[in-house]
């Protein structure tokens, strides 16, 4: 039969059901009550009234017609109420969302050197932080289906956004990051350590039969570790032990190895060793184009998202019989007052 119906109507009919179908047994209750309960006995008698008053009350036919209208309205009110209480609804499949089973923490340097204006965006010279915000937020938004989190570090490290599927909110947290909120030094080891703490499978409850998520950290820094309580290489060893890959990004035009005494240059060698120790990959970024290319490369390395099973989307329809019941109640009140 559904084949003869339009597509939208066939989908509606196939997805329609009741939350509490057993309440439909209440539909015949008024009829059963009228049939089974004893009627109130009426004493016979007559009342003589003037003709003018009798005329104003209407004929027997008018009285019977009003009685039928009241009965129809009362039945409509009862049926609508019962239907509303039974919870009519339509269940439709939602569009499948991408799912990867991955958890990725972004650990970003928020030290004072990120203010240096040696990157370009749209033909204008901008700070390193502005370039990272633009490219990083785009990368995060593309990771639909992953659980993404954000750690910012300088003198101290803090979680700006916990692991979540809401990639848009994590991207906004990155875009709102401000230098100076946690100092101006560079605590690379503490930043990575806090990110690993959020990803450590030993601190997470994994339901029986469900595989552990693939975990990774993307760490970006433009300096050398000069703050915090932990050494970056030691934390990289911990990442290897718990099975977390670390992708490190060295940001800035000059390296510590050839700085010739220049301040605020990136320690590329330490970042490279951290990535290799954990089984991840090291990237060197000197320009905005390099940064865009690195984001694309990491996106490919942590790719292969597939469609998750569609979840049922339930839409309640009780409001329609509920509104109809209200209309019947108003009409019944109007008929009674007119009588």
TILUMDREN-152086 format. One record per residue (C-alpha): residue number from 1; residue in one letter; chain; x, y, z negated. Coordinates in nm, 3 decimals, padded with zeros to 5 digits. Each point is the difference from the previous one (the first is absolute). Example, Ala and Ser with C-alpha at 12.3 -4.5 7.8 and 13.67 -1.06 7.14 Angstrom:
BEGIN
> 1 a A 01.230 -00.450 -00.780
> 2 s A 00.137 00.344 00.066
***
This chain:
BEGIN
> 1 x A 00.000 00.000 00.000
> 2 x A 00.288 00.236 -00.079
> 3 x A 00.113 -00.029 00.362
> 4 x A -00.309 00.195 00.113
> 5 x A 00.072 00.288 -00.240
> 6 x A 00.227 00.301 00.058
> 7 x A 00.352 -00.047 -00.139
> 8 x A -00.038 00.240 -00.294
> 9 x A -00.338 -00.149 -00.099
> 10 x A 00.129 -00.357 00.025
> 11 x A 00.297 00.093 -00.223
> 12 x A -00.239 00.161 -00.250
> 13 x A -00.229 -00.303 -00.010
> 14 x A 00.288 -00.245 -00.038
> 15 x A 00.155 00.205 -00.280
> 16 x A -00.318 00.077 -00.195
> 17 x A -00.058 -00.161 -00.337
> 18 x A -00.140 00.071 -00.349
> 19 x A 00.204 00.037 -00.318
> 20 x A -00.281 -00.147 -00.213
> 21 x A -00.237 -00.190 00.233
> 22 x A -00.164 -00.179 -00.295
> 23 x A -00.176 00.327 -00.090
> 24 x A -00.226 -00.047 00.302
> 25 x A -00.201 -00.250 -00.205
> 26 x A -00.144 00.306 -00.175
> 27 x A -00.181 00.116 00.316
> 28 x A -00.330 -00.189 -00.066
> 29 x A -00.012 00.082 -00.374
> 30 x A -00.272 00.272 00.026
> 31 x A -00.220 -00.235 00.209
> 32 x A 00.053 -00.286 -00.247
> 33 x A -00.076 00.230 -00.292
> 34 x A -00.326 00.110 00.162
> 35 x A -00.098 -00.363 00.067
> 36 x A 00.105 -00.165 -00.322
> 37 x A -00.046 00.257 -00.275
> 38 x A -00.355 00.026 -00.140
> 39 x A -00.193 00.302 00.120
> 40 x A -00.123 00.253 -00.252
> 41 x A -00.373 -00.044 -00.056
> 42 x A -00.212 00.303 00.089
> 43 x A -00.329 00.066 -00.175
> 44 x A -00.291 00.066 00.231
> 45 x A -00.166 00.342 00.000
> 46 x A -00.093 00.294 00.211
> 47 x A 00.043 00.373 -00.016
> 48 x A -00.239 00.241 00.160
> 49 x A 00.177 00.304 00.145
> 50 x A -00.126 00.295 00.203
> 51 x A 00.004 -00.039 00.374
> 52 x A 00.241 00.288 00.056
> 53 x A 00.256 -00.164 -00.228
> 54 x A -00.048 -00.338 00.165
> 55 x A 00.055 00.157 00.341
> 56 x A 00.327 00.160 -00.110
> 57 x A 00.143 -00.337 -00.108
> 58 x A -00.045 -00.148 00.349
> 59 x A -00.176 -00.307 00.128
> 60 x A 00.074 -00.360 -00.092
> 61 x A 00.183 -00.037 00.331
> 62 x A 00.235 00.290 -00.089
> 63 x A 00.073 -00.150 -00.340
> 64 x A 00.076 -00.339 00.156
> 65 x A 00.230 00.164 00.257
> 66 x A 00.197 00.177 -00.272
> 67 x A 00.028 -00.326 -00.187
> 68 x A 00.145 -00.175 00.305
> 69 x A 00.251 00.283 00.054
> 70 x A 00.109 -00.019 -00.361
> 71 x A 00.042 -00.376 00.028
> 72 x A 00.210 00.033 00.319
> 73 x A 00.218 00.268 -00.157
> 74 x A 00.041 -00.198 -00.322
> 75 x A 00.104 -00.311 00.194
> 76 x A 00.242 00.205 00.210
> 77 x A 00.152 00.147 -00.316
> 78 x A 00.042 -00.345 -00.157
> 79 x A 00.148 -00.165 00.309
> 80 x A 00.245 00.287 00.055
> 81 x A 00.115 -00.012 -00.363
> 82 x A 00.056 -00.376 00.011
> 83 x A 00.193 00.027 00.327
> 84 x A 00.219 00.278 -00.144
> 85 x A 00.072 -00.203 -00.314
> 86 x A 00.093 -00.307 00.207
> 87 x A 00.300 00.192 00.135
> 88 x A -00.023 -00.003 00.379
> 89 x A 00.340 00.048 00.160
> 90 x A 00.189 -00.062 00.320
> 91 x A 00.346 -00.159 00.000
> 92 x A 00.223 00.091 00.293
> 93 x A 00.364 -00.100 00.058
> 94 x A 00.245 00.287 -00.042
> 95 x A 00.277 00.061 00.250
> 96 x A 00.308 -00.207 -00.078
> 97 x A 00.282 00.202 -00.155
> 98 x A 00.369 -00.070 00.062
> 99 x A 00.169 -00.200 -00.275
> 100 x A 00.368 -00.078 -00.041
> 101 x A 00.052 -00.140 -00.348
> 102 x A 00.283 00.253 -00.040
> 103 x A 00.083 00.232 -00.287
> 104 x A 00.232 00.291 00.081
> 105 x A 00.131 00.259 -00.244
> 106 x A 00.138 00.323 00.145
> 107 x A 00.283 00.136 -00.220
> 108 x A 00.089 00.355 00.101
> 109 x A 00.276 00.232 -00.117
> 110 x A -00.144 00.326 -00.134
> 111 x A 00.328 00.160 -00.103
> 112 x A 00.093 00.363 00.063
> 113 x A 00.197 -00.082 00.317
> 114 x A -00.328 -00.093 00.174
> 115 x A -00.058 00.377 00.030
> 116 x A 00.283 00.038 00.251
> 117 x A -00.130 00.122 00.335
> 118 x A 00.188 -00.207 00.257
> 119 x A -00.286 -00.188 00.170
> 120 x A -00.240 00.118 00.268
> 121 x A -00.373 -00.047 00.057
> 122 x A -00.189 00.130 00.302
> 123 x A 00.298 00.217 00.096
> 124 x A 00.037 00.157 -00.346
> 125 x A 00.270 -00.056 -00.260
> 126 x A -00.148 -00.157 -00.314
> 127 x A 00.120 -00.153 -00.324
> 128 x A 00.083 -00.367 -00.029
> 129 x A -00.300 -00.043 -00.227
> 130 x A -00.241 00.146 00.257
> 131 x A 00.133 -00.234 00.270
> 132 x A -00.031 -00.301 -00.230
> 133 x A -00.353 00.099 -00.101
> 134 x A -00.112 00.021 00.363
> 135 x A 00.156 -00.327 00.115
> 136 x A -00.056 -00.188 -00.326
> 137 x A -00.369 00.084 -00.030
> 138 x A -00.056 -00.116 00.360
> 139 x A 00.181 -00.326 -00.078
> 140 x A -00.210 -00.059 -00.312
> 141 x A -00.329 00.066 00.177
> 142 x A 00.092 -00.253 00.269
> 143 x A 00.037 -00.273 -00.262
> 144 x A -00.373 -00.072 -00.032
> 145 x A -00.039 -00.346 -00.149
> 146 x A 00.310 00.029 -00.223
> 147 x A 00.011 00.095 -00.365
> 148 x A 00.218 00.311 -00.009
> 149 x A 00.145 00.187 -00.298
> 150 x A 00.226 00.301 -00.047
> 151 x A 00.286 00.064 -00.244
> 152 x A 00.175 00.339 -00.012
> 153 x A 00.337 00.033 -00.168
> 154 x A 00.247 00.273 -00.096
> 155 x A 00.131 00.028 -00.359
> 156 x A -00.278 -00.244 -00.086
> 157 x A -00.225 -00.227 00.202
> 158 x A -00.377 -00.008 -00.019
> 159 x A -00.284 -00.173 00.183
> 160 x A -00.184 00.256 00.211
> 161 x A -00.244 -00.261 00.139
> 162 x A -00.051 -00.358 -00.116
> 163 x A -00.036 -00.287 00.244
> 164 x A -00.327 00.039 00.186
> 165 x A -00.171 -00.075 00.331
> 166 x A -00.099 00.369 00.015
> 167 x A 00.290 00.106 00.220
> 168 x A -00.150 00.346 00.056
> 169 x A 00.023 00.083 -00.371
> 170 x A 00.364 -00.115 -00.013
> 171 x A 00.079 00.217 00.304
> 172 x A -00.160 00.300 -00.175
> 173 x A 00.212 -00.065 -00.310
> 174 x A 00.312 00.013 00.218
> 175 x A -00.116 00.320 00.172
> 176 x A -00.057 00.165 -00.341
> 177 x A 00.345 -00.093 -00.139
> 178 x A 00.191 00.300 -00.140
> 179 x A 00.371 00.028 -00.072
> 180 x A 00.084 00.071 -00.362
> 181 x A -00.287 -00.184 -00.164
> 182 x A 00.239 -00.273 -00.122
> 183 x A 00.332 00.184 00.018
> 184 x A 00.245 00.068 00.280
> 185 x A 00.257 -00.281 -00.028
> 186 x A -00.007 -00.339 00.177
> 187 x A -00.083 -00.314 -00.198
> 188 x A -00.002 -00.260 00.276
> 189 x A 00.035 -00.298 -00.234
> 190 x A -00.291 00.108 -00.220
> 191 x A -00.218 00.072 00.304
> 192 x A 00.056 -00.345 00.145
> 193 x A -00.036 -00.163 -00.341
> 194 x A -00.342 00.159 -00.058
> 195 x A -00.115 -00.106 00.349
> 196 x A 00.112 -00.357 -00.067
> 197 x A -00.183 00.001 -00.332
> 198 x A -00.324 00.067 00.187
> 199 x A 00.076 -00.282 00.246
> 200 x A 00.148 -00.260 -00.237
> 201 x A -00.207 -00.321 00.041
> 202 x A 00.087 -00.096 -00.357
> 203 x A -00.211 00.295 -00.121
> 204 x A -00.297 -00.078 00.228
> 205 x A -00.273 -00.260 -00.042
> 206 x A -00.037 -00.197 00.324
> 207 x A -00.316 -00.217 00.017
> 208 x A 00.063 -00.372 00.043
> 209 x A 00.013 -00.104 00.366
> 210 x A 00.066 00.353 00.125
> 211 x A 00.344 00.061 00.152
> 212 x A 00.214 00.278 -00.143
> 213 x A 00.003 00.323 00.199
> 214 x A 00.298 00.097 00.213
> 215 x A 00.169 00.286 -00.185
> 216 x A 00.232 00.273 00.120
> 217 x A 00.139 00.337 -00.105
> 218 x A 00.076 00.284 00.239
> 219 x A 00.252 00.225 -00.179
> 220 x A 00.104 00.336 00.141
> 221 x A 00.277 00.219 -00.144
> 222 x A 00.214 00.290 00.120
> 223 x A 00.254 -00.009 -00.284
> 224 x A 00.214 -00.213 -00.228
> 225 x A -00.113 -00.160 -00.324
> 226 x A 00.085 00.247 -00.279
> 227 x A -00.284 -00.048 -00.251
> 228 x A -00.193 -00.274 -00.173
> 229 x A 00.086 -00.303 -00.210
> 230 x A 00.053 -00.270 00.264
> 231 x A 00.254 -00.059 00.277
> 232 x A -00.151 -00.030 00.351
> 233 x A 00.197 -00.316 00.086
> 234 x A -00.117 -00.176 -00.316
> 235 x A -00.362 00.080 00.081
> 236 x A 00.054 -00.131 00.354
> 237 x A 00.113 -00.331 -00.153
> 238 x A -00.326 -00.011 -00.196
> 239 x A -00.196 00.063 00.321
> 240 x A 00.168 -00.304 00.157
> 241 x A -00.082 -00.216 -00.304
> 242 x A -00.371 00.080 00.007
> 243 x A -00.029 -00.019 00.379
> 244 x A -00.057 00.366 00.087
> 245 x A 00.157 00.137 00.318
> 246 x A 00.139 00.353 -00.026
> 247 x A 00.019 00.222 00.308
> 248 x A 00.228 00.296 -00.070
> 249 x A 00.006 00.325 00.197
> 250 x A 00.299 00.233 -00.028
> 251 x A -00.123 00.351 00.084
> 252 x A 00.218 00.295 00.101
> 253 x A 00.265 00.097 00.256
> 254 x A 00.309 -00.073 -00.217
> 255 x A 00.119 -00.307 -00.191
> 256 x A 00.173 -00.010 -00.336
> 257 x A 00.296 -00.183 00.157
> 258 x A 00.086 00.292 00.232
> 259 x A -00.145 00.292 -00.196
> 260 x A 00.335 00.179 -00.062
> 261 x A -00.124 00.128 -00.334
> 262 x A -00.345 00.104 00.126
> 263 x A -00.278 -00.028 -00.258
> 264 x A -00.340 -00.168 00.038
> 265 x A 00.102 -00.256 00.262
> 266 x A -00.141 -00.351 00.028
> 267 x A 00.174 -00.310 -00.131
> 268 x A -00.064 -00.219 00.306
> 269 x A 00.232 -00.279 -00.112
> 270 x A -00.188 -00.062 -00.326
> 271 x A -00.333 00.002 00.179
> 272 x A 00.132 -00.244 00.261
> 273 x A 00.124 -00.242 -00.268
> 274 x A -00.336 00.022 -00.181
> 275 x A -00.189 -00.097 00.315
> 276 x A 00.234 -00.286 00.092
> 277 x A -00.001 -00.137 -00.355
> 278 x A -00.379 -00.022 -00.010
> 279 x A -00.041 -00.141 00.350
> 280 x A -00.139 00.322 00.142
> 281 x A 00.142 00.242 00.255
> 282 x A 00.190 00.329 -00.012
> 283 x A -00.088 00.300 00.220
> 284 x A 00.198 00.318 00.061
> 285 x A -00.207 00.313 00.069
> 286 x A 00.154 00.331 00.111
> 287 x A -00.290 00.158 00.191
> 288 x A -00.378 -00.002 00.004
> 289 x A 00.007 -00.224 00.308
> 290 x A 00.210 -00.250 -00.194
> 291 x A -00.255 00.010 -00.281
> 292 x A -00.288 -00.069 00.237
> 293 x A 00.191 -00.290 00.156
> 294 x A 00.073 -00.151 -00.343
> 295 x A -00.366 00.021 -00.101
> 296 x A -00.092 -00.187 00.317
> 297 x A 00.269 -00.262 -00.059
> 298 x A -00.116 -00.070 -00.357
> 299 x A -00.358 -00.010 00.123
> 300 x A 00.103 -00.274 00.244
> 301 x A 00.206 -00.194 -00.255
> 302 x A -00.293 -00.002 -00.243
> 303 x A -00.269 -00.052 00.264
> 304 x A -00.226 -00.287 00.111
> 305 x A -00.322 00.115 -00.162
> 306 x A -00.305 -00.211 00.084
> 307 x A -00.374 00.044 -00.041
> 308 x A -00.133 -00.085 -00.343
> 309 x A -00.320 -00.204 -00.031
> 310 x A -00.298 00.234 00.039
> 311 x A -00.178 00.087 -00.323
> 312 x A -00.380 00.019 -00.017
> 313 x A -00.137 00.353 -00.008
> 314 x A -00.327 00.008 -00.192
> 315 x A -00.255 00.278 00.044
> 316 x A -00.292 00.016 -00.242
> 317 x A -00.344 00.076 00.150
> 318 x A -00.216 00.018 -00.316
> 319 x A -00.034 00.377 00.043
> 320 x A -00.242 -00.049 00.293
> 321 x A -00.265 -00.215 -00.177
> 322 x A 00.063 00.212 -00.311
> 323 x A -00.087 00.317 00.192
> 324 x A -00.306 -00.170 00.150
> 325 x A -00.115 -00.098 -00.351
> 326 x A 00.027 00.362 -00.108
> 327 x A -00.209 00.109 00.299
> 328 x A -00.270 -00.259 -00.085
> 329 x A -00.002 00.120 -00.361
> 330 x A -00.051 00.364 00.104
> 331 x A -00.277 -00.097 00.244
> 332 x A -00.175 -00.213 -00.266
> 333 x A 00.013 00.289 -00.247
> 334 x A -00.146 00.236 00.262
> 335 x A -00.289 -00.242 00.073
> 336 x A -00.081 -00.037 -00.370
> 337 x A -00.007 00.378 -00.050
> 338 x A -00.221 00.048 00.306
> 339 x A -00.248 -00.248 -00.148
***
